[in-house]
Structure formats: C-alpha cells, structure tokens
C-alpha cells in the first residue's frame, strides 16, 4: 500500500490546462447539441406558424424578447462554429493540417471565423431591421 502513496495522481480539471485543440473538440460536441436544441426551436416555430396568427404572435413575442435574442445569437454562433469546425475536418480528411502549429492555427482561425460570421450576420439582421 505504501508504494501507491508515492505515485502521482491525475491533476484536477481546474489545475490541468487543456490544449486549444481539446477545447475546440469539446466545443464542437457542445455546439452539435446546441444545434439539435435549435432544430427543436425551428420545429416549434413551424408549429406556431401552422397553429395560426395568435400562436405565432405569442411565440414571436418570446423570440423578440431579450432572452429570445440571446438564444438566437447563441444558436447563430453554434451554427457557424460547427460549420467552420466541419470545414477543418474536411482539411484533415484530405491529410492536411496535422502538425501542432497547423492545428493551433486552424483552431484559432475556426474560432475567429465563427465569431466574425456571427457578428456579421447579426449586424445585417439588426441594420435591415
């Protein structure tokens, strides 16, 4: 039993710093779940439209409220992030970008692209009113 006391233990997640590629992989999975929830939101929108003007007006009041706008903003980010990360996987399927420098560069590019596309989309939506 005493031999086990000297063995190192695994660091706690709050101590261990995950590499960027691991964070991106986890984020890809989380945004995939978010897109599934967003698909349910789309189905609810279609149900509200099919149920008549009164149901759609009630549903739209939630989507246009501050919390609905945040949900839509996060859904937009999840959509673009998942898309950009999928493009990254296409490069990997072609055999490109497997060294550490390229992986870190593509991780940063994926994140920046998703943020820029999200902000650009919402800028267009808010300006066109």
DSSP file (Angstrom, degrees, kcal/mol; ACC not computed):
  #  RESIDUE AA STRUCTURE BP1 BP2  ACC     N-H-->O    O-->H-N    N-H-->O    O-->H-N    TCO  KAPPA ALPHA  PHI   PSI    X-CA   Y-CA   Z-CA
    1    1 A X    >>        0   0    0      0, 0.0     3,-0.8     0, 0.0     4,-0.6   0.000 360.0 360.0 360.0 -33.8    0.0    0.0    0.0
    2    2 A X  H >>  +     0   0    0      1,-0.2     4,-0.6     2,-0.2     3,-0.5   0.776 360.0  64.8 -69.0 -24.7    2.8    2.4    0.7
    3    3 A X  H 34 S+     0   0    0      1,-0.2     3,-0.5     2,-0.2    -1,-0.2   0.811  98.0  55.6 -66.4 -28.7    4.2    2.1   -2.8
    4    4 A X  H X4 S+     0   0    0     -3,-0.8     3,-0.9     1,-0.2    -1,-0.2   0.735  93.3  69.3 -75.7 -22.4    1.0    3.7   -4.1
    5    5 A X  H << S+     0   0    0     -4,-0.6    -1,-0.2    -3,-0.5    -2,-0.2   0.813  97.7  50.9 -66.9 -29.2    1.4    6.8   -1.9
    6    6 A X  T 3< S+     0   0    0     -4,-0.6    -1,-0.2    -3,-0.5     2,-0.2   0.535  86.8 103.5 -87.1  -6.4    4.4    8.0   -4.0
    7    7 A X  S <  S-     0   0    0     -3,-0.9     2,-0.1    -4,-0.2    -3,-0.0  -0.535  79.4-111.5 -76.8 140.8    2.7    7.7   -7.3
    8    8 A X        -     0   0    0     -2,-0.2     2,-0.3     1,-0.1    -1,-0.1  -0.421  29.4-138.3 -69.2 146.4    1.5   10.9   -8.9
    9    9 A X        -     0   0    0     -2,-0.1     2,-0.1     1,-0.1     3,-0.1  -0.698  29.5 -90.5-100.6 158.3   -2.2   11.4   -9.1
   10   10 A X        -     0   0    0     -2,-0.3    -1,-0.1     1,-0.1     2,-0.1  -0.417  48.8-109.3 -65.4 138.9   -4.0   12.9  -12.1
   11   11 A X        -     0   0    0     -2,-0.1    -1,-0.1     1,-0.1     2,-0.1  -0.387  34.3-105.3 -69.7 149.1   -4.4   16.6  -11.9
   12   12 A X    >>  -     0   0    0      1,-0.1     4,-2.5    -2,-0.1     3,-1.7  -0.384  30.2-112.2 -69.0 151.4   -7.8   18.0  -11.2
   13   13 A X  T 34 S+     0   0    0      1,-0.3     5,-0.2     2,-0.2    -1,-0.1   0.788 118.3  57.5 -59.0 -27.9   -9.5   19.6  -14.2
   14   14 A X  T 34 S+     0   0    0      1,-0.2    -1,-0.3     3,-0.1    -3,-0.0   0.721 113.1  40.3 -75.4 -18.6   -9.3   23.0  -12.6
   15   15 A X  T <4 S+     0   0    0     -3,-1.7     2,-0.3     2,-0.0    -2,-0.2   0.824 101.2  79.4 -93.1 -39.0   -5.5   22.6  -12.4
   16   16 A X  S  < S-     0   0    0     -4,-2.5     2,-0.8     1,-0.1    -6,-0.0  -0.539  72.9-142.5 -77.2 130.5   -4.9   21.0  -15.8
   17   17 A X        -     0   0    0     -2,-0.3     2,-0.1     0, 0.0    -3,-0.1  -0.840  16.5-141.4 -96.1 112.3   -4.8   23.3  -18.8
   18   18 A X        -     0   0    0     -2,-0.8     2,-0.0    -5,-0.2     5,-0.0  -0.436  22.5-110.0 -69.2 142.1   -6.4   21.7  -21.8
   19   19 A X    >>  -     0   0    0     -2,-0.1     4,-2.0     1,-0.1     3,-0.6  -0.359  29.3-109.9 -67.6 156.7   -4.8   22.3  -25.1
   20   20 A X  H 3> S+     0   0    0      1,-0.3     4,-2.6     2,-0.2     5,-0.2   0.859 118.1  57.1 -56.9 -38.6   -6.7   24.5  -27.6
   21   21 A X  H 3> S+     0   0    0      1,-0.2     4,-1.9     2,-0.2    -1,-0.3   0.867 106.6  49.4 -64.0 -34.9   -7.5   21.6  -29.9
   22   22 A X  H <> S+     0   0    0     -3,-0.6     4,-2.4     2,-0.2    -1,-0.2   0.904 110.8  49.6 -69.1 -41.1   -9.1   19.7  -27.0
   23   23 A X  H  X S+     0   0    0     -4,-2.0     4,-2.6     1,-0.2    -2,-0.2   0.902 111.1  50.1 -63.1 -40.5  -11.2   22.7  -26.1
   24   24 A X  H  X S+     0   0    0     -4,-2.6     4,-2.2     2,-0.2    -1,-0.2   0.890 109.8  50.7 -65.5 -38.8  -12.3   23.0  -29.7
   25   25 A X  H  X S+     0   0    0     -4,-1.9     4,-1.6     2,-0.2    -2,-0.2   0.924 112.7  45.4 -64.5 -44.7  -13.2   19.3  -29.9
   26   26 A X  H  X S+     0   0    0     -4,-2.4     4,-2.3     1,-0.2    -2,-0.2   0.915 113.0  51.2 -63.9 -42.5  -15.3   19.6  -26.8
   27   27 A X  H  X S+     0   0    0     -4,-2.6     4,-2.9     1,-0.2     5,-0.2   0.859 105.1  56.6 -63.6 -35.7  -16.9   22.9  -28.1
   28   28 A X  H  X S+     0   0    0     -4,-2.2     4,-1.6     2,-0.2    -1,-0.2   0.907 109.6  45.4 -62.1 -41.3  -17.7   21.1  -31.4
   29   29 A X  H  X S+     0   0    0     -4,-1.6     4,-1.8     2,-0.2    -2,-0.2   0.907 112.9  50.0 -67.9 -42.0  -19.7   18.5  -29.5
   30   30 A X  H  X S+     0   0    0     -4,-2.3     4,-2.3     1,-0.2    -2,-0.2   0.911 110.7  48.9 -64.6 -42.5  -21.4   21.1  -27.3
   31   31 A X  H  X S+     0   0    0     -4,-2.9     4,-2.4     1,-0.2    -1,-0.2   0.831 106.4  58.1 -68.0 -29.6  -22.4   23.2  -30.4
   32   32 A X  H  X S+     0   0    0     -4,-1.6     4,-1.5    -5,-0.2    -1,-0.2   0.912 108.2  45.3 -62.8 -41.6  -23.7   20.0  -32.0
   33   33 A X  H  X S+     0   0    0     -4,-1.8     4,-2.1     2,-0.2    -2,-0.2   0.908 111.6  53.4 -65.7 -41.5  -26.1   19.5  -29.0
   34   34 A X  H  X S+     0   0    0     -4,-2.3     4,-2.4     1,-0.2    -2,-0.2   0.868 106.1  52.6 -60.9 -37.0  -27.0   23.2  -29.3
   35   35 A X  H  X S+     0   0    0     -4,-2.4     4,-2.0     2,-0.2    -1,-0.2   0.849 106.7  53.1 -68.0 -33.4  -27.9   22.8  -32.9
   36   36 A X  H  X S+     0   0    0     -4,-1.5     4,-1.5     2,-0.2    -2,-0.2   0.915 110.6  46.4 -65.8 -42.1  -30.2   19.9  -32.0
   37   37 A X  H  X S+     0   0    0     -4,-2.1     4,-1.8     1,-0.2    -2,-0.2   0.898 111.2  53.1 -65.0 -39.7  -31.9   22.1  -29.5
   38   38 A X  H  X S+     0   0    0     -4,-2.4     4,-2.1     1,-0.2    -2,-0.2   0.846 103.5  56.4 -63.4 -34.4  -32.1   24.8  -32.2
   39   39 A X  H  X S+     0   0    0     -4,-2.0     4,-2.2     2,-0.2    -1,-0.2   0.884 105.7  51.2 -64.6 -37.3  -33.7   22.4  -34.6
   40   40 A X  H  X S+     0   0    0     -4,-1.5     4,-2.5     2,-0.2    -2,-0.2   0.885 107.4  53.4 -64.6 -37.6  -36.4   21.8  -31.9
   41   41 A X  H  X S+     0   0    0     -4,-1.8     4,-2.1     2,-0.2    -2,-0.2   0.891 107.7  50.8 -62.9 -39.2  -36.8   25.6  -31.8
   42   42 A X  H  X S+     0   0    0     -4,-2.1     4,-2.3     2,-0.2    -2,-0.2   0.906 109.4  50.3 -63.7 -41.9  -37.3   25.6  -35.5
   43   43 A X  H  X S+     0   0    0     -4,-2.2     4,-2.5     1,-0.2    -2,-0.2   0.912 109.3  51.2 -62.8 -42.1  -39.9   22.9  -35.2
   44   44 A X  H  X S+     0   0    0     -4,-2.5     4,-2.4     1,-0.2    -1,-0.2   0.880 108.3  52.8 -62.7 -36.8  -41.7   24.9  -32.5
   45   45 A X  H  X S+     0   0    0     -4,-2.1     4,-2.3     2,-0.2    -2,-0.2   0.930 110.0  47.2 -62.1 -45.4  -41.6   28.0  -34.9
   46   46 A X  H  X S+     0   0    0     -4,-2.3     4,-2.5     2,-0.2    -2,-0.2   0.880 111.1  51.4 -65.0 -37.9  -43.2   25.9  -37.6
   47   47 A X  H  X S+     0   0    0     -4,-2.5     4,-1.5     2,-0.2    -1,-0.2   0.915 110.0  49.9 -63.9 -42.0  -45.9   24.6  -35.2
   48   48 A X  H  < S+     0   0    0     -4,-2.4     8,-0.5     2,-0.2     4,-0.5   0.901 111.6  48.4 -63.6 -40.3  -46.6   28.2  -34.1
   49   49 A X  H >< S+     0   0    0     -4,-2.3     3,-1.0     1,-0.2    -2,-0.2   0.922 113.4  47.0 -64.1 -44.0  -47.0   29.3  -37.8
   50   50 A X  H 3< S+     0   0    0     -4,-2.5    -1,-0.2     1,-0.2    -2,-0.2   0.736 105.4  61.6 -70.7 -21.9  -49.2   26.3  -38.6
   51   51 A X  T 3< S-     0   0    0     -4,-1.5    -1,-0.2     1,-0.3    -2,-0.2   0.573 114.8 -99.4 -84.1  -8.4  -51.4   27.0  -35.5
   52   52 A X    <>  -     0   0    0     -3,-1.0     4,-2.3    -4,-0.5    -1,-0.3  -0.470  41.0 -60.0 117.1 172.7  -52.4   30.4  -36.6
   53   53 A X  H  > S+     0   0    0      1,-0.2     4,-2.7     2,-0.2     5,-0.2   0.865 125.9  53.8 -63.3 -39.7  -51.7   34.0  -36.1
   54   54 A X  H  > S+     0   0    0      2,-0.2     4,-2.0     1,-0.2    -1,-0.2   0.922 111.4  44.8 -64.2 -44.6  -52.4   34.1  -32.4
   55   55 A X  H  > S+     0   0    0      2,-0.2     4,-2.4     1,-0.2    -1,-0.2   0.898 114.5  49.4 -66.3 -40.5  -50.0   31.3  -31.6
   56   56 A X  H  X S+     0   0    0     -4,-2.3     4,-3.2    -8,-0.5     5,-0.2   0.908 109.4  51.5 -66.6 -40.8  -47.3   32.7  -33.9
   57   57 A X  H  X S+     0   0    0     -4,-2.7     4,-1.8     2,-0.2    -1,-0.2   0.914 111.7  47.3 -61.8 -42.6  -47.7   36.2  -32.3
   58   58 A X  H  X S+     0   0    0     -4,-2.0     4,-1.0    -5,-0.2    -2,-0.2   0.923 115.3  45.1 -64.1 -44.1  -47.3   34.7  -28.8
   59   59 A X  H >X S+     0   0    0     -4,-2.4     4,-1.8     1,-0.2     3,-0.6   0.911 111.6  52.5 -66.0 -42.5  -44.2   32.6  -29.9
   60   60 A X  H 3X S+     0   0    0     -4,-3.2     4,-2.4     1,-0.2    -1,-0.2   0.830 100.4  62.2 -64.2 -32.3  -42.7   35.6  -31.7
   61   61 A X  H 3X S+     0   0    0     -4,-1.8     4,-0.5    -5,-0.2    -1,-0.2   0.855 106.1  46.6 -63.1 -32.4  -43.0   37.7  -28.6
   62   62 A X  H X< S+     0   0    0     -4,-1.0     3,-0.5    -3,-0.6     6,-0.5   0.898 111.9  49.6 -74.0 -40.9  -40.7   35.3  -26.9
   63   63 A X  H 3< S+     0   0    0     -4,-1.8    -2,-0.2     1,-0.2     9,-0.2   0.837 112.6  47.6 -67.2 -31.1  -38.2   35.2  -29.8
   64   64 A X  H 3< S+     0   0    0     -4,-2.4    -1,-0.2    -5,-0.2    -2,-0.2   0.563  93.5  96.9 -88.3  -7.6  -38.1   39.0  -29.9
   65   65 A X  S <X S-     0   0    0     -3,-0.5     4,-2.4    -4,-0.5     5,-0.2  -0.292  94.7-100.0 -71.9 166.6  -37.6   39.4  -26.2
   66   66 A X  H  > S+     0   0    0      1,-0.2     4,-1.9     2,-0.2     5,-0.1   0.886 124.2  48.5 -57.8 -41.2  -34.1   39.9  -24.8
   67   67 A X  H  > S+     0   0    0      1,-0.2     4,-2.0     2,-0.2    -1,-0.2   0.848 110.5  51.5 -70.8 -32.6  -33.8   36.3  -23.8
   68   68 A X  H  > S+     0   0    0     -6,-0.5     4,-2.5     2,-0.2    -2,-0.2   0.878 108.4  51.7 -68.0 -37.9  -35.0   35.1  -27.2
   69   69 A X  H  X S+     0   0    0     -4,-2.4     4,-2.4     2,-0.2    -2,-0.2   0.880 109.1  50.3 -66.0 -38.0  -32.4   37.3  -28.9
   70   70 A X  H  X S+     0   0    0     -4,-1.9     4,-2.7    -5,-0.2     5,-0.2   0.922 110.7  49.4 -64.9 -43.2  -29.7   35.8  -26.8
   71   71 A X  H  X S+     0   0    0     -4,-2.0     4,-2.3     1,-0.2    -2,-0.2   0.924 113.0  46.8 -61.1 -44.6  -30.8   32.3  -27.6
   72   72 A X  H  X S+     0   0    0     -4,-2.5     4,-2.3     2,-0.2    -1,-0.2   0.880 111.7  51.4 -65.8 -37.7  -30.9   33.2  -31.3
   73   73 A X  H  X S+     0   0    0     -4,-2.4     4,-2.3     2,-0.2    -2,-0.2   0.937 112.1  45.9 -63.4 -46.3  -27.5   34.8  -31.1
   74   74 A X  H  X S+     0   0    0     -4,-2.7     4,-2.7     1,-0.2    -2,-0.2   0.870 111.5  52.5 -65.0 -36.5  -26.0   31.7  -29.4
   75   75 A X  H  X S+     0   0    0     -4,-2.3     4,-2.5    -5,-0.2    -1,-0.2   0.909 108.7  50.6 -64.4 -40.7  -27.7   29.5  -32.0
   76   76 A X  H  X S+     0   0    0     -4,-2.3     4,-2.4     2,-0.2     5,-0.2   0.923 111.6  47.6 -62.1 -44.3  -26.1   31.5  -34.8
   77   77 A X  H  X S+     0   0    0     -4,-2.3     4,-3.1     1,-0.2     5,-0.3   0.927 111.3  50.7 -62.3 -44.1  -22.7   31.2  -33.2
   78   78 A X  H  X S+     0   0    0     -4,-2.7     4,-2.5     1,-0.2     5,-0.2   0.902 110.2  50.7 -60.2 -40.9  -23.2   27.4  -32.7
   79   79 A X  H  X S+     0   0    0     -4,-2.5     4,-2.1     2,-0.2    -1,-0.2   0.943 115.1  41.0 -62.3 -49.1  -24.2   27.1  -36.3
   80   80 A X  H  X S+     0   0    0     -4,-2.4     4,-3.0     2,-0.2     5,-0.2   0.896 115.6  50.5 -68.9 -39.6  -21.1   29.0  -37.7
   81   81 A X  H  X S+     0   0    0     -4,-3.1     4,-2.6    -5,-0.2     5,-0.2   0.941 112.3  46.6 -62.8 -46.5  -18.7   27.3  -35.2
   82   82 A X  H  X S+     0   0    0     -4,-2.5     4,-1.8    -5,-0.3    -1,-0.2   0.891 114.3  48.7 -63.3 -39.7  -19.9   23.9  -36.1
   83   83 A X  H  X S+     0   0    0     -4,-2.1     4,-2.0    -5,-0.2    -2,-0.2   0.949 112.9  46.0 -64.2 -49.8  -19.7   24.7  -39.8
   84   84 A X  H  X S+     0   0    0     -4,-3.0     4,-1.8     1,-0.2    -2,-0.2   0.886 113.1  49.9 -63.8 -38.7  -16.2   26.1  -39.6
   85   85 A X  H  X S+     0   0    0     -4,-2.6     4,-1.7    -5,-0.2    -1,-0.2   0.850 108.0  54.6 -68.7 -32.5  -15.0   23.2  -37.5
   86   86 A X  H  X S+     0   0    0     -4,-1.8     4,-1.6    -5,-0.2    -2,-0.2   0.876 105.3  52.3 -65.7 -37.9  -16.5   20.9  -40.0
   87   87 A X  H  X S+     0   0    0     -4,-2.0     4,-1.7     1,-0.2    -2,-0.2   0.895 106.2  54.9 -63.0 -39.3  -14.5   22.6  -42.8
   88   88 A X  H  X S+     0   0    0     -4,-1.8     4,-1.9     1,-0.2    -2,-0.2   0.901 105.5  52.1 -59.1 -41.4  -11.4   22.0  -40.6
   89   89 A X  H  X S+     0   0    0     -4,-1.7     4,-2.6     1,-0.2    -1,-0.2   0.843 103.6  57.8 -65.2 -33.2  -12.3   18.3  -40.5
   90   90 A X  H  X S+     0   0    0     -4,-1.6     4,-1.3     2,-0.2    -1,-0.2   0.895 105.3  50.2 -63.7 -38.6  -12.5   18.3  -44.3
   91   91 A X  H  <>S+     0   0    0     -4,-1.7     5,-2.5     1,-0.2     3,-0.2   0.909 110.3  50.2 -63.2 -40.6   -8.9   19.5  -44.5
   92   92 A X  H ><5S+     0   0    0     -4,-1.9     3,-1.8     1,-0.2    -2,-0.2   0.900 105.5  56.1 -64.0 -39.6   -8.0   16.7  -42.1
   93   93 A X  H 3<5S+     0   0    0     -4,-2.6    -1,-0.2     1,-0.3    -2,-0.2   0.819 105.5  52.7 -61.3 -29.1   -9.8   14.2  -44.3
   94   94 A X  T 3<5S-     0   0    0     -4,-1.3    -1,-0.3    -3,-0.2    -2,-0.2   0.470 123.8-108.1 -84.2  -1.7   -7.5   15.4  -47.2
   95   95 A X  T < 5S+     0   0    0     -3,-1.8     2,-0.3     1,-0.3     3,-0.3   0.613  76.6 128.9  88.6  13.1   -4.5   14.8  -45.0
   96   96 A X      < +     0   0    0     -5,-2.5    -1,-0.3     1,-0.2    -2,-0.1  -0.749  54.2  23.8-104.2 149.2   -3.7   18.5  -44.3
   97   97 A X        +     0   0    0     -2,-0.3    -1,-0.2     1,-0.0    -5,-0.1   0.811  68.2 132.0  80.2  33.5   -3.0   20.3  -41.1
   98   98 A X        +     0   0    0     -3,-0.3     2,-0.1     4,-0.1    -2,-0.1   0.548  44.0  92.9 -97.2  -6.9   -1.9   17.5  -38.7
   99   99 A X  S  > S-     0   0    0      1,-0.1     4,-2.5     4,-0.0     5,-0.2  -0.514  87.9-109.8 -83.6 161.6    1.2   19.1  -37.2
  100  100 A X  H  > S+     0   0    0      1,-0.2     4,-2.5     2,-0.2     5,-0.2   0.865 115.3  52.0 -59.8 -41.0    0.9   21.1  -34.0
  101  101 A X  H  > S+     0   0    0      1,-0.2     4,-2.4     2,-0.2    -1,-0.2   0.930 112.5  45.1 -63.4 -44.8    1.4   24.5  -35.5
  102  102 A X  H  > S+     0   0    0      2,-0.2     4,-3.1     1,-0.2     5,-0.3   0.891 111.5  53.3 -65.8 -38.9   -1.3   24.0  -38.2
  103  103 A X  H  X S+     0   0    0     -4,-2.5     4,-2.0     2,-0.2    -2,-0.2   0.931 112.6  43.6 -62.7 -44.5   -3.7   22.5  -35.6
  104  104 A X  H  X S+     0   0    0     -4,-2.5     4,-2.3     2,-0.2    -2,-0.2   0.902 114.7  50.1 -66.2 -40.2   -3.3   25.5  -33.4
  105  105 A X  H  X S+     0   0    0     -4,-2.4     4,-2.5    -5,-0.2    -2,-0.2   0.931 112.8  45.5 -64.1 -45.9   -3.6   27.9  -36.3
  106  106 A X  H  X S+     0   0    0     -4,-3.1     4,-2.6     2,-0.2    -1,-0.2   0.842 110.2  55.6 -67.4 -32.7   -6.7   26.2  -37.7
  107  107 A X  H  X S+     0   0    0     -4,-2.0     4,-2.2    -5,-0.3    -2,-0.2   0.947 111.8  42.5 -62.7 -47.6   -8.2   26.2  -34.2
  108  108 A X  H  X S+     0   0    0     -4,-2.3     4,-2.8     1,-0.2     5,-0.2   0.905 114.3  51.2 -65.3 -41.2   -7.8   29.9  -33.8
  109  109 A X  H  X S+     0   0    0     -4,-2.5     4,-2.7     2,-0.2     5,-0.2   0.895 109.2  51.4 -63.2 -40.1   -9.0   30.5  -37.4
  110  110 A X  H  X S+     0   0    0     -4,-2.6     4,-2.2     2,-0.2    -2,-0.2   0.936 113.0  44.6 -61.0 -47.3  -12.1   28.4  -36.7
  111  111 A X  H  X S+     0   0    0     -4,-2.2     4,-2.2     2,-0.2    -2,-0.2   0.928 115.6  46.0 -65.5 -46.2  -12.9   30.4  -33.6
  112  112 A X  H  X S+     0   0    0     -4,-2.8     4,-2.8     1,-0.2     5,-0.2   0.912 112.6  51.5 -63.7 -42.4  -12.3   33.8  -35.2
  113  113 A X  H  X S+     0   0    0     -4,-2.7     4,-2.8    -5,-0.2     5,-0.2   0.914 110.0  49.0 -61.2 -43.3  -14.3   32.9  -38.3
  114  114 A X  H  X S+     0   0    0     -4,-2.2     4,-2.1    -5,-0.2    -1,-0.2   0.912 113.4  46.4 -64.0 -42.4  -17.2   31.8  -36.2
  115  115 A X  H  X S+     0   0    0     -4,-2.2     4,-2.7     2,-0.2     5,-0.2   0.937 114.7  46.7 -65.3 -46.4  -17.2   35.0  -34.2
  116  116 A X  H  X S+     0   0    0     -4,-2.8     4,-2.7     1,-0.2     5,-0.2   0.925 113.7  47.7 -63.1 -45.5  -16.8   37.2  -37.3
  117  117 A X  H  X S+     0   0    0     -4,-2.8     4,-2.4    -5,-0.2    -1,-0.2   0.891 113.0  49.3 -63.7 -39.0  -19.6   35.4  -39.2
  118  118 A X  H  X S+     0   0    0     -4,-2.1     4,-2.5    -5,-0.2     5,-0.2   0.949 114.0  44.4 -64.2 -49.1  -21.9   35.6  -36.2
  119  119 A X  H  X S+     0   0    0     -4,-2.7     4,-2.2     1,-0.2    -2,-0.2   0.893 113.8  50.7 -64.1 -39.2  -21.3   39.3  -35.7
  120  120 A X  H  X S+     0   0    0     -4,-2.7     4,-2.3    -5,-0.2    -1,-0.2   0.918 110.6  49.3 -63.9 -43.8  -21.6   40.0  -39.4
  121  121 A X  H  X S+     0   0    0     -4,-2.4     4,-2.4     1,-0.2    -2,-0.2   0.936 113.8  45.0 -60.7 -47.1  -24.9   38.1  -39.6
  122  122 A X  H  X S+     0   0    0     -4,-2.5     4,-2.6     2,-0.2     5,-0.2   0.828 109.8  55.4 -70.9 -30.2  -26.4   39.9  -36.6
  123  123 A X  H  X S+     0   0    0     -4,-2.2     4,-2.5    -5,-0.2     5,-0.3   0.944 110.7  45.3 -62.4 -47.0  -25.1   43.3  -37.9
  124  124 A X  H  X S+     0   0    0     -4,-2.3     4,-2.3     2,-0.2    -2,-0.2   0.911 114.3  49.2 -62.5 -42.9  -27.0   42.7  -41.2
  125  125 A X  H  X S+     0   0    0     -4,-2.4     4,-0.8     1,-0.2    -2,-0.2   0.930 115.2  42.8 -63.2 -46.0  -30.1   41.5  -39.3
  126  126 A X  H  < S+     0   0    0     -4,-2.6    -2,-0.2     1,-0.2    -1,-0.2   0.853 115.6  48.1 -73.0 -34.0  -30.2   44.5  -36.9
  127  127 A X  H  < S+     0   0    0     -4,-2.5    -1,-0.2    -5,-0.2    -2,-0.2   0.894 111.1  49.6 -72.3 -39.6  -29.4   47.1  -39.6
  128  128 A X  H  <        0   0    0     -4,-2.3    -1,-0.2    -5,-0.3    -2,-0.2   0.654 360.0 360.0 -76.3 -12.7  -32.0   45.7  -42.0
  129  129 A X     <        0   0    0     -4,-0.8    -3,-0.1    -5,-0.2    -1,-0.1   0.390 360.0 360.0  63.3 360.0  -34.4   45.9  -39.2
